[in-house]
C-alpha cells in the first residue's frame, strides 16, 4: 500500500533523508515490531484476510521471514516503513514461490553453470503519514544496494495491478502470466534485471542513482532475458509506451476513440484524455479463470474492459456479464477507496485498462484542471450509476 512516486521524491530526499534511518532488523524485538507494523497496514488498514496472521498478538509473518533480510525505516524510534528480501537458490525457496514466479526459467540465463542466487522482494510498505516522504525511495534504494552486494542478476516480486506503474518506474518488467497469492488476490509476476543499467536510465529509475556508479557489469544475462521475455512480448510497459502509442492501441482495440467508449473520458478533450490515460493507466492481459476483483477487497483502481469477456461469480440470477469494450467493472478506487461488491472472473483471454488511484494522486497535483473534471465525472457516475450494465 504505497501512494508516492520515487521519481518525484529524488530531490526531496537530499534534504530529509538524514532524518530517516534505514536498518536491518536483527533482534527478536525488532522483528516483532515489523510483524506488528505489517498487521497494522495489511489487516487493520487494508482489511486483508491472510493465512499467516496471528490475530491474538496482532502479528503478520510467515516462513520466509526466518531467513530473510528484514529492512526497516525509522525516524527516531518511530517505525515508518519496511521491506523484506530473501536471497537464495531455487532449492531454498518454497515450491509455490518457484512456480508462481517461474524462477526455473531464469536458471540458464547466467554465464556460470550451477545453482544461482535469486532475490525475492516482498512486504514493502510505508506508514500512511509518510507516504509523501522520501522513505519509499530510501527503502527501495537499499534493496537495490543489497541486490548488487549479493551479486544477484534478477530480483523478483509479485505486484497488484494498481502498483504496476510504480514498479515499472523502478525498472521491473512483467514477464509471465498472473497468479493468485492467497489473501493478496491476483498478482503480476515482475522481475528486475539488476545489471540492466540502460533500462534503469531509460525509465528514470530511482535505482539508477546507485547503478550509474557501478563498475563494468556483466550484461549477458540481461541480453538473454530480453531475448526471451521482452523482445516480442505483448505486454505494454507503462514507462516505455508513449502517449500517442497508448492512444493508438486503445483506438484499435476499442474500434473507436477512447473518449467515445469509456464513460469517464467523455467530458474530456482528446488531448486531456490522452494525458490522463498515459499518466494513470496500465494495460494488463488476463487469462481465462483469473479472478480480477474479489468481493470485500478495497479497490485501488478503476478498471476498464478493453477486450474479452468477464462474468460475475457473485450475481447469478440474472447472470451478470461484462462484454462491452470500454465498460467499467468493479468498485471505484480511482478517486476513493471503496470495496468491491462482487467476484469478477475472466471467461476468456481479457485485456483491461487499470487506472491507478495511486498514480491519480500525483496526476491531481500536476494536472489539477483535468483531475477536477474526472472527480466530478466520478461523482456523477456514482450518483446515477449509469455504468451498471446488465
Helices and strands as residue ranges (DSSP letters): H 6-16, G 17-19, E 21-24, H 28-38, I 39-45, E 53-54, E 59-60, G 63-67, E 69-75, E 78-88, G 90-92, H 95-101, G 103-106, E 118-126, G 128-130, H 135-149, E 154-159, G 161-163, H 164-170, E 173-174, E 179-181, E 185-193, H 197-202, H 208-211, H 220-225, I 226-230, H 243-254, H 258-261, G 263-265, H 270-280, E 281-286, E 291-293, E 301-307, E 310-312, E 321-322, E 328-329, E 344-346, E 350-356, H 357-366, H 368-384
